[in-house]
Each structure stands twice: as C-alpha cells, then as structure tokens.
C-alpha cells in the first residue's frame, strides 16, 4: 500500500519490542541487551505501561565509578550517577519518566524529541501509556527509501495538480535518487516558490530543483534569449 505524506510513527515503528520489568536484575538487563543487540530497554509495570527506560549509559555508571573514592562534593554533584552505580534492578537503574511518543505523532515530532532529549529510540505508547512499539533514528529515515516513482506520483498529485489545475499538464516532474526536478511553464509565477516548498515537504524528498517559469518568461530550453 502506498502511503502519502504525512507519515506517522505508526507507519515506521517496530511493533516487536524487547522490554524488562521493574524487578529485572542488572545481569539480566545486560544479557538482554546483548542478546537483542539494543542499547536501551523500556521498563514496564502492570499491563505493559512504560514507566522508564534503562540504557547502556545507566548501566555504565557501575563500571565507571567502581574504584573511585568520591569526595562529599562529588557525591552531591553526581548524586544520581552514584545512586545508579549501587543499583541492581531496573527500578533503580532506569531513567524515569521515559520520553515516549504516540503512534499518531508525525515523524518530525519524533525526530525533535530524539534530538531534544539526546536519545536514539523512543517507546511508542497509547493514551494510557501502554507500550505499542519502538521507533528509532533508523526508522525515521525509512521514508528516504521510498521509490522515485512513488515520490514523483505524490509530487504531481499533491503539489502540481492542486496548485496548477489549469497548467498542470505542461509541468514535468522528474525524480532521481530522491531529488525532484520541476520544469515547465505556469500561469501564476507567484505560486512557483510555493510549489518548491510543498515539494520539499513531501516525505522522502532529498532535494528540489525548481525550473518552473511564469507567463512570458524565456528559457534556455525553449531556445529563447532574454
């Protein structure tokens, strides 16, 4: 099935998710991460409600601070890290509350959350906080794998046909490796920058070259000179 923009987290998320409970022990967490080759695990309670995330960074505090003799100032300044260094279960190791996203969130929203909180993946939860999936940075990049033909079709239908209902037949849309080229003559030149902006907003488009011209404009392609 062909999706049209905008894509949501539900379109790209992974629905099979490895998670641990609040009472999961340190070695169990490390083993689970190694087995599934993940760097973080959602922590669940009850019927699957996400209450936190335990990551490699949370676990490494134990190794980093193993042989240190902290001063009182150090202990106060890095209180949370020293607490995690002594923790043995997910309940005390996890970062809480977890940064989560809903399935119907748009991909830019998920990307902004990742950047703002400096995380590589987000648990996807429903309105009650129950885990529904996981979305990673790699998942957000999946839209750039859309075929050129699919991108060309969407740009033509959602941008060209709507903006230029009269002159759309004279507009060419070419896509190569995600790069869109718009060419042809339109009746309203004020809509040219709008067309370029809307084409760039189509998810999966890498770049846009806009060679549209207005009424009476000359073009090298027509063999005309200014």
SEMAR-500250 format. One record per residue: residue number from 0; residue in three letters; chain; x, y, z of N, C-alpha, C, CB in turn. Coordinates in steps of 0.02 Angstrom, whole numbers. Each point is the difference from the previous one (the first is absolute). Last residue first. Glycine has a CB too. Layout:
residues N
NUM; ALA; A; X; Y; Z; X; Y; Z; X; Y; Z; X; Y; Z;
...
***
This chain:
residues 226
225; UNK; A; 849; 1814; -1165; -33; 57; 33; 12; 64; -38; 12; -57; 110;
224; UNK; A; -27; -187; -230; 47; 41; 38; -38; 58; 30; 96; -34; -75;
223; UNK; A; -157; -235; -19; -11; 72; 0; 54; 35; 39; -123; -19; -10;
222; UNK; A; 73; -224; -28; 43; 29; -49; -9; 75; -5; -4; -106; -61;
221; UNK; A; -97; -54; 218; -41; 18; -58; 42; 30; -56; -96; 20; 77;
220; UNK; A; 197; -84; 127; -28; -60; -29; -43; 16; -61; 1; -53; 113;
219; UNK; A; 90; 224; 21; 51; -28; -44; -28; -61; -36; 92; 42; 75;
218; UNK; A; -259; 151; 4; 39; -54; 28; 48; -26; -51; -94; -31; 77;
217; UNK; A; -90; 252; -4; 40; -36; -49; 37; -55; 34; 11; 102; -72;
216; UNK; A; -256; 19; 134; 71; -7; 19; 35; -41; -53; -28; 7; 122;
215; UNK; A; -213; 42; -118; 44; 48; -34; 73; -6; 16; -95; 73; -1;
214; UNK; A; -66; -174; 180; -23; 20; -68; 48; 51; -30; -119; -22; 33;
213; UNK; A; 234; -130; 149; -65; 31; -3; -18; 19; -72; 16; 42; 116;
212; UNK; A; 144; -254; -18; 1; 70; -23; -71; 26; -5; 108; -20; -63;
211; UNK; A; 54; -194; 189; -64; 26; -26; 7; 72; -21; -63; -80; 75;
210; UNK; A; 222; -89; 27; 13; 34; -63; -65; 24; -32; 102; -70; -16;
209; UNK; A; 11; -32; 261; -61; 29; -29; 19; 41; -62; -56; 3; 113;
208; UNK; A; 150; -213; 54; 23; 50; -48; -62; 26; -36; 115; -56; -15;
207; UNK; A; -64; -83; 261; -45; 22; -54; 36; 52; -43; -102; -21; 73;
206; UNK; A; 153; -203; 117; 13; 69; -23; -48; 16; -56; 123; -8; 33;
205; UNK; A; -151; -189; 100; 67; 19; 23; 16; 72; -17; 37; -118; -13;
204; UNK; A; -274; -32; 64; 35; 43; -49; 65; 25; 30; -110; 36; -50;
203; UNK; A; -47; -164; 175; 41; -42; -43; 36; 40; -53; -79; -92; 21;
202; UNK; A; -145; 185; 80; 47; -42; 37; 34; -49; -47; -70; 12; 103;
201; UNK; A; -22; 237; -157; -20; -69; -12; 52; -46; 32; -60; 31; -108;
200; UNK; A; 84; 208; 99; -35; -26; 59; -23; -72; -9; -36; 116; 26;
199; UNK; A; 139; 15; -201; 51; -17; 51; -33; -32; 61; 72; 95; -40;
198; UNK; A; -212; -12; -128; 35; -60; -25; 53; -22; 50; -20; 36; -119;
197; UNK; A; -96; 164; 160; -43; -58; 11; 33; -65; -23; -100; 75; -13;
196; UNK; A; 213; 131; -27; -4; -13; 72; -42; -63; 15; 12; 123; 22;
195; UNK; A; 2; -45; -246; 65; -27; 23; -3; -18; 74; 59; 70; -86;
194; UNK; A; -247; 34; -7; 8; -68; -27; 65; -31; 24; -68; 33; -101;
193; UNK; A; 29; 192; 152; -44; -42; 40; 7; -73; -22; -81; 96; 15;
192; UNK; A; 193; 73; -137; 34; -17; 63; -43; -44; 46; 61; 107; -10;
191; UNK; A; -164; -42; -196; 61; -40; -11; 37; -15; 66; 11; 51; -114;
190; UNK; A; -213; 90; 73; -8; -66; 31; 63; -43; -7; -122; 7; -23;
189; UNK; A; 94; 212; -74; 4; 8; 73; -6; -68; 36; -50; 115; -12;
188; UNK; A; 25; -86; -228; 69; -7; 23; 7; 7; 75; 37; 43; -110;
187; UNK; A; -236; -122; -61; 8; 45; 58; 69; -10; 30; -125; -3; 23;
186; UNK; A; 61; -121; -215; -35; 64; -12; 11; 50; 56; -85; -63; -65;
185; UNK; A; 265; -132; -20; -62; 6; 38; -30; 69; -12; 42; -81; 88;
184; UNK; A; 149; -112; -200; -24; 69; 5; -67; 1; 36; 61; 31; -105;
183; UNK; A; 166; -209; 123; -59; 17; -39; -22; 71; 13; -35; -119; 2;
182; UNK; A; 168; -77; 159; 13; 42; -58; -64; 11; -39; 119; -41; -6;
181; UNK; A; 7; -73; 246; -62; 26; -27; 16; 46; -58; -59; -9; 112;
180; UNK; A; 187; -199; 38; 7; 56; -47; -69; 18; -28; 119; -35; -30;
179; UNK; A; 0; -112; 255; -57; 18; -43; 18; 60; -44; -80; -43; 87;
178; UNK; A; 207; -171; 56; 6; 71; -19; -52; 17; -53; 124; -1; 27;
177; UNK; A; -85; -223; 64; -33; 43; 49; 4; 74; -15; 25; -87; 81;
176; UNK; A; 68; -80; -229; 32; -9; 66; -30; 48; 52; 105; -37; -58;
175; UNK; A; -203; 105; -151; 57; -45; -5; 36; -2; 67; 13; 24; -124;
174; UNK; A; -252; 74; -16; 32; -16; 64; 56; -50; -12; -108; 22; 63;
173; UNK; A; -72; 171; -195; 49; -54; -6; 32; -11; 69; 21; 28; -123;
172; UNK; A; -240; 103; -11; 27; -19; 66; 47; -58; -9; -104; 41; 60;
171; UNK; A; -21; 170; -219; 34; -64; 6; 26; -10; 71; 32; 4; -122;
170; UNK; A; -238; 148; -7; 53; -2; 50; 28; -71; 5; -55; 95; 64;
169; UNK; A; -139; -13; -195; 63; 23; -30; 58; -1; 49; -67; 70; -75;
168; UNK; A; -158; -129; 135; 20; -46; -53; 66; 19; -31; -120; -22; -23;
167; UNK; A; 8; 157; 191; 38; -57; 26; 25; -47; -54; -68; 8; 103;
166; UNK; A; -66; 213; -99; 61; -11; -37; 40; -62; 20; 4; 122; -13;
165; UNK; A; -219; -62; 116; -7; 15; -71; 62; -20; -40; -77; 94; 30;
164; UNK; A; 62; -119; 210; -53; -41; -31; -8; 12; -74; -57; 1; 109;
163; UNK; A; 242; 37; 84; -7; 23; -70; -53; -41; -36; 121; 36; -1;
162; UNK; A; -72; -73; 233; 19; 70; -7; -14; 28; -69; 88; -20; 84;
161; UNK; A; -135; -210; -35; -39; 43; 44; 17; 74; -9; -6; -94; 81;
160; UNK; A; 124; -77; -201; -70; 0; -21; -43; 47; 42; 14; -117; -37;
159; UNK; A; 220; 92; 94; -11; 29; -67; -74; 5; -18; 110; -47; -34;
158; UNK; A; -54; -52; 249; 28; 67; -9; -20; 30; -67; 97; -32; 72;
157; UNK; A; -166; -189; 0; -11; 42; 59; 26; 71; -8; 7; -103; 67;
156; UNK; A; 13; -66; -245; -70; 2; 24; -11; 52; 55; -9; -121; -31;
155; UNK; A; 230; 87; -59; -46; 21; -54; -71; 8; 27; 72; -59; -85;
154; UNK; A; 93; -23; 231; 13; 70; -16; -48; 25; -54; 122; -15; 30;
153; UNK; A; -130; -213; 25; -27; 41; 53; 11; 74; -14; 21; -92; 81;
152; UNK; A; 68; -66; -232; -73; -2; -1; -29; 45; 53; 4; -117; -43;
151; UNK; A; 229; 89; 37; -23; 39; -58; -76; 3; -2; 104; -32; -63;
150; UNK; A; -4; -106; 226; 9; 71; 15; -26; 44; -56; 100; -28; 69;
149; UNK; A; -99; -202; -103; -50; 17; 50; 5; 73; 19; 4; -117; 43;
148; UNK; A; 157; 28; -189; -65; 2; -34; -55; 21; 49; 39; -89; -80;
147; UNK; A; 181; 53; 161; -5; 63; -37; -69; 6; -33; 124; -2; -20;
146; UNK; A; -103; -149; 242; 21; -2; -70; -10; 68; -34; -29; -122; -4;
145; UNK; A; 83; 98; 269; -58; -3; -44; 23; 1; -73; -72; 57; 87;
144; UNK; A; 205; -38; 119; 6; -59; -42; -60; -7; -48; 67; -56; 90;
143; UNK; A; -42; 223; 84; 45; 16; -55; 14; -60; -45; 52; 87; 73;
142; UNK; A; -185; -100; 126; -37; 36; -52; 45; 17; -59; -77; 47; 88;
141; UNK; A; 161; -151; 113; -29; -46; -48; -37; 37; -56; -11; -84; 90;
140; UNK; A; 122; 173; 115; 31; 9; -65; -30; -44; -54; 105; 30; 59;
139; UNK; A; -170; -40; 171; -21; 65; -26; 30; 13; -69; -8; 43; 117;
138; UNK; A; 70; -239; 3; -70; -4; -23; -22; 66; -32; -24; -83; 91;
137; UNK; A; 236; 72; 12; -1; -35; -64; -70; -5; -28; 101; -65; 35;
136; UNK; A; -72; 152; 181; 24; 48; -51; -3; -32; -69; 75; 55; 85;
135; UNK; A; -245; -166; 78; 71; 18; 4; 18; 52; -52; 26; -114; 44;
134; UNK; A; -250; -2; 103; 22; 34; -61; 71; 25; 10; -120; 35; -28;
133; UNK; A; -74; -228; 132; 61; 40; 11; 18; 33; -66; 42; -77; 93;
132; UNK; A; -283; -30; 33; 54; -10; -47; 60; 41; 20; -83; -22; -91;
131; UNK; A; -120; 1; 221; -26; -24; -64; 55; -13; -51; -104; 63; 23;
130; UNK; A; 49; -22; 266; 49; -6; -55; -32; -31; -62; 91; -12; 85;
129; UNK; A; -221; 163; 105; 17; -70; -14; 44; -4; -63; -107; -39; 53;
128; UNK; A; -4; 238; 52; 71; -12; 14; 22; -72; -12; -9; 88; 83;
127; UNK; A; -208; 22; -127; 6; -20; 70; 72; -17; 19; -116; -44; -6;
126; UNK; A; 50; 110; -218; -23; 52; 45; 5; -17; 73; -74; 35; -89;
125; UNK; A; 242; -165; -69; -68; 24; -13; -19; 51; 52; -31; -109; -53;
124; UNK; A; 290; 59; -38; -52; -19; 48; -68; 27; -21; 86; -2; 91;
123; UNK; A; 193; -51; -162; -63; 26; -27; -56; -26; 44; 46; 4; -120;
122; UNK; A; 232; 47; 159; -56; -46; 7; -63; 34; -28; 52; -54; 103;
121; UNK; A; 195; 118; -192; -55; 21; 43; -51; -57; 6; 17; 121; -34;
120; UNK; A; 267; -66; -34; -63; -34; -14; -52; 22; 51; 61; -99; -48;
119; UNK; A; 159; 189; 45; 3; -31; -66; -65; -35; -19; 122; -13; 16;
118; UNK; A; -59; 243; 145; -12; -72; 2; -2; -27; -71; -64; 10; 109;
117; UNK; A; 76; 227; -4; 62; -35; -15; -8; -76; 9; 65; 101; 34;
116; UNK; A; -228; 88; -17; 16; -41; 59; 62; -43; -11; -121; -1; 29;
115; UNK; A; 42; 150; -200; -6; 39; 61; 23; -40; 61; -96; 62; -51;
114; UNK; A; 84; -168; -162; 54; 49; 2; 0; 37; 67; -6; 13; -125;
113; UNK; A; -168; -166; 83; 64; -35; 5; 58; 49; 7; -47; -92; -69;
112; UNK; A; -168; 179; 32; 5; -29; 67; 67; -35; 9; -125; -14; 3;
111; UNK; A; 71; 97; -217; 16; 54; 47; 7; -26; 71; -61; 80; -74;
110; UNK; A; -8; -232; -92; 70; 19; -10; 20; 56; 48; -8; -33; -120;
109; UNK; A; -217; -35; 115; 42; -52; 31; 73; 19; -7; -87; -87; -26;
108; UNK; A; -63; 227; -82; -10; 6; 72; 44; -51; 37; -118; 41; -18;
107; UNK; A; 108; -48; -219; 40; 55; 25; -5; 10; 75; -15; 54; -110;
106; UNK; A; -122; -223; 6; 71; -17; 5; 43; 59; 22; -18; -85; -88;
105; UNK; A; -240; 70; 168; 35; 6; -64; 75; -12; 10; -88; 81; -43;
104; UNK; A; -110; -193; 198; 45; 58; -5; 33; 1; -69; 20; -2; 125;
103; UNK; A; -171; -170; -32; -25; 47; -51; 43; 63; -5; -114; -44; 21;
102; UNK; A; 160; -136; 140; 2; -27; -68; -20; 51; -54; -24; -111; 49;
101; UNK; A; 136; 200; 180; -62; -36; -17; 4; -24; -73; -66; 70; 83;
100; UNK; A; 273; -31; 105; -36; 32; -55; -61; -42; -16; 107; 50; -47;
99; UNK; A; 92; -2; 265; -39; -43; -44; -34; 41; -55; -19; -80; 96;
98; UNK; A; 210; 73; 121; -20; 43; -56; -34; -45; -51; 96; 83; 19;
97; UNK; A; -88; -135; 252; 27; -14; -66; -23; 53; -50; 2; -123; 26;
96; UNK; A; 32; 176; 242; -46; -34; -47; 32; -9; -68; -97; 48; 61;
95; UNK; A; 256; -111; 65; -73; 8; 3; -18; 72; 15; -11; -120; 38;
94; UNK; A; 219; -78; -93; -13; 71; -4; -76; 9; -5; 113; 25; -56;
93; UNK; A; 18; -244; 174; -33; 32; -57; -2; 76; 6; -68; -102; -13;
92; UNK; A; 152; -62; 181; 46; 17; -54; -31; 46; -53; 57; -108; 21;
91; UNK; A; -175; 11; 168; 46; 51; 24; 49; 23; -54; -10; -49; 114;
90; UNK; A; -155; -118; -161; -37; 50; 37; 46; 59; 20; -78; -90; 43;
89; UNK; A; 162; -111; -142; -24; 50; -48; -35; 57; 35; -11; -88; -87;
88; UNK; A; 195; -44; 229; -62; -16; -36; -20; 57; -45; -36; -74; 95;
87; UNK; A; 228; 78; 53; 4; -67; -28; -63; -19; -39; 76; -31; 94;
86; UNK; A; 87; 262; 7; -64; -32; -14; 9; -69; -31; -51; 113; -15;
85; UNK; A; 219; 61; 73; -14; -48; 53; -64; -39; -12; 60; 73; 77;
84; UNK; A; 14; 97; -225; 58; -44; 7; -12; -53; 52; 73; 94; -35;
83; UNK; A; -230; 80; 2; -6; -53; -50; 59; -48; 4; -63; 78; -74;
82; UNK; A; 66; 109; 214; -57; -42; 19; -8; -58; -48; -58; 99; 51;
81; UNK; A; 216; 66; -97; 24; -44; 54; -56; -46; 24; 83; 88; 34;
80; UNK; A; -137; 73; -196; 46; -50; -28; 24; -48; 53; 35; 83; -86;
79; UNK; A; -173; 99; 149; -38; -49; -38; 45; -55; -28; -83; 89; -30;
78; UNK; A; 183; 96; 147; -40; -43; 44; -35; -55; -39; -16; 98; 75;
77; UNK; A; 197; 80; -113; -17; -56; -43; -42; -51; 37; 106; 18; -65;
76; UNK; A; -37; 183; 173; -5; 23; -69; -23; -56; -47; 91; 83; 23;
75; UNK; A; -50; -128; 207; -58; 44; -7; -10; 20; -72; 19; 42; 116;
74; UNK; A; 169; -172; -64; -61; -39; 12; -62; 43; -8; 64; -74; 77;
73; UNK; A; 149; 177; -90; -13; -42; -58; -65; -38; 8; 123; -12; -18;
72; UNK; A; -49; 138; 201; -22; 44; -55; -17; -40; -61; 72; 92; 45;
71; UNK; A; 21; -203; 138; -69; 18; 14; -28; 44; -55; 22; -8; 123;
70; UNK; A; 170; -150; -201; -5; 48; 54; -74; 14; 11; 113; 52; -27;
69; UNK; A; -20; -288; -80; -27; 67; -10; 3; 43; 63; -74; -47; -87;
68; UNK; A; 198; -164; -25; -12; 19; 69; -24; 72; -1; 89; -80; 46;
67; UNK; A; -83; -141; -235; 11; 70; 19; -13; 10; 74; -32; 37; -116;
66; UNK; A; 12; -238; -38; 58; 6; 44; 13; 72; 23; 48; -98; -58;
65; UNK; A; -246; 39; -79; 15; -59; 41; 55; 12; 51; -36; -70; -96;
64; UNK; A; -85; 208; -83; 12; 23; 68; 21; -57; 48; -84; 89; -21;
63; UNK; A; 39; -126; -215; 38; 63; 2; 20; 18; 71; -60; 39; -102;
62; UNK; A; -84; -227; 60; 70; -13; -19; 43; 62; 8; -40; -87; -81;
61; UNK; A; -191; 105; 124; 28; -49; 47; 73; -13; -15; -113; -53; 12;
60; UNK; A; -16; 189; -157; 18; 36; 62; 33; -48; 50; -95; 82; -19;
59; UNK; A; -3; -153; -191; 72; 13; 2; 22; 38; 62; -2; 1; -123;
58; UNK; A; -230; -52; 68; 37; -57; 25; 74; 15; 9; -83; -74; -55;
57; UNK; A; -64; 235; -41; -21; -12; 69; 41; -56; 32; -116; 39; -29;
56; UNK; A; 148; 7; -199; 28; 54; 40; -18; -9; 74; -6; 77; -99;
55; UNK; A; -89; -221; -63; 70; -17; 14; 32; 53; 44; 8; -60; -109;
54; UNK; A; -267; 52; 138; 45; 2; -57; 70; -22; 20; -68; 93; -51;
53; UNK; A; -214; -91; 124; 67; -12; 25; 46; -8; -60; -44; -56; 106;
52; UNK; A; -209; 178; -47; 44; -32; -49; 67; -10; 34; -60; 54; -99;
51; UNK; A; -219; -20; 183; 68; 25; -5; 37; -35; -56; 0; 26; 122;
50; UNK; A; -230; -62; -70; 14; 44; 57; 71; 27; -2; -82; -64; 68;
49; UNK; A; -131; -59; -225; 70; 20; 1; 12; 49; 57; 9; -17; -126;
48; UNK; A; -197; -188; 103; 8; 73; 0; 74; 18; 8; -116; 15; 48;
47; UNK; A; -4; -239; -53; 42; 23; -55; 9; 75; -3; -37; -98; -61;
46; UNK; A; -94; -17; 230; -21; -29; -64; 40; 28; -59; -113; -16; 47;
45; UNK; A; 224; 41; 191; -70; -17; -11; -13; -33; -67; -28; 95; 71;
44; UNK; A; 249; 34; -77; -34; -24; 60; -72; -15; -18; 75; 68; 75;
43; UNK; A; 189; -28; -204; -73; -4; 3; -24; -19; 69; -2; -30; -121;
42; UNK; A; 221; 141; -36; -15; -34; 62; -75; 4; 11; 115; 27; 50;
41; UNK; A; 59; -18; -279; -55; 29; 39; -10; -42; 64; -56; 44; -106;
40; UNK; A; 297; -26; -18; -60; -42; 8; -54; 38; 37; 71; -103; 0;
39; UNK; A; 182; 132; -155; -47; 24; 51; -61; -44; 0; 42; 118; -12;
38; UNK; A; 137; -152; -140; 38; 40; 49; -44; 28; 55; 78; 29; -91;
37; UNK; A; -74; -266; -77; -30; 66; 10; 39; 37; 54; -115; -43; -34;
36; UNK; A; 122; -199; -58; 41; 52; -32; -34; 69; 1; 50; -88; -72;
35; UNK; A; -114; -135; 169; -41; 33; -51; 36; 57; -35; -100; -32; 66;
34; UNK; A; 210; -99; 104; -35; -49; -41; -38; 33; -57; -10; -73; 99;
33; UNK; A; 120; 208; 65; 47; -35; -43; -34; -48; -48; 85; 11; 89;
32; UNK; A; -215; 102; 73; 27; 48; -49; 47; -35; -49; -11; 93; 85;
31; UNK; A; -67; -220; 94; -54; 13; -48; 23; 49; -53; -85; -22; 89;
30; UNK; A; 231; -25; 90; -6; -58; -44; -54; 12; -53; 37; -74; 93;
29; UNK; A; -9; 237; 76; 59; -2; -44; -6; -56; -51; 70; 49; 92;
28; UNK; A; -235; -39; 73; -7; 57; -46; 58; 0; -50; -60; 67; 88;
27; UNK; A; 67; -224; 86; -54; -17; -47; -8; 54; -53; -59; -65; 91;
26; UNK; A; 206; 102; 89; 29; -47; -49; -52; -21; -52; 80; -40; 88;
25; UNK; A; -156; 186; 87; 53; 30; -40; 26; -48; -54; 32; 70; 99;
24; UNK; A; -282; -114; -14; 65; 10; 32; 53; 23; -50; -31; -86; 85;
23; UNK; A; -252; 115; -66; 54; -31; -38; 68; 18; 30; -71; 3; -105;
22; UNK; A; -156; 73; 173; 42; -41; 43; 56; -36; -38; -97; -14; 75;
21; UNK; A; -71; 155; -182; 33; 40; 52; 49; -40; 42; -101; 70; 3;
20; UNK; A; 56; -161; -250; -42; 23; 55; 39; 38; 51; -74; -97; -18;
19; UNK; A; 122; 79; -258; 11; -33; 64; -48; 28; 52; 122; -20; -28;
18; UNK; A; -101; -12; -266; -6; 44; 59; 14; -41; 63; -85; 73; -59;
17; UNK; A; 77; -70; -235; 28; -33; 59; -2; 49; 58; 76; -74; -72;
16; UNK; A; -235; 59; -161; 45; 39; 44; 23; -43; 58; -59; 106; -32;
15; UNK; A; -77; -91; -220; 27; -51; 44; 54; 32; 42; -26; -94; -83;
14; UNK; A; -77; 226; -79; -53; -19; 48; 22; -57; 46; -84; 36; -83;
13; UNK; A; 199; 183; -59; 6; -73; 9; -49; -21; 54; 123; 0; -37;
12; UNK; A; -149; 226; -129; 24; -29; 62; 6; -76; -4; -52; 95; 62;
11; UNK; A; -33; 68; -233; 70; -21; -4; 24; -37; 63; 20; 96; -74;
10; UNK; A; -247; -2; 35; 20; -25; -66; 69; -32; 0; -70; 88; -50;
9; UNK; A; -26; 24; 242; -29; -67; -10; 21; -30; -67; -97; 34; 70;
8; UNK; A; 153; 191; -12; 44; -48; 33; -26; -71; -12; 30; 86; 88;
7; UNK; A; -104; 81; -276; -2; 2; 73; 47; -53; 28; -120; 41; -2;
6; UNK; A; 94; 115; -242; 6; -64; 33; -3; 10; 76; 68; -46; -97;
5; UNK; A; -187; 211; -91; 58; -12; 42; -1; -70; 31; 4; 122; 25;
4; UNK; A; -21; -127; -251; 20; 43; 56; -62; 29; 33; 110; 27; -57;
3; UNK; A; -134; -260; -64; 10; 69; -19; 20; 39; 62; -83; -9; -95;
2; UNK; A; 99; -265; 11; -17; 50; 49; 11; 70; -29; 30; -79; 94;
1; UNK; A; -84; -178; -202; 38; 61; -4; -25; 51; 51; 21; -21; -122;
0; UNK; A; -19; -262; 118; -42; 60; 0; 44; 62; 0; -92; -62; 61;
***
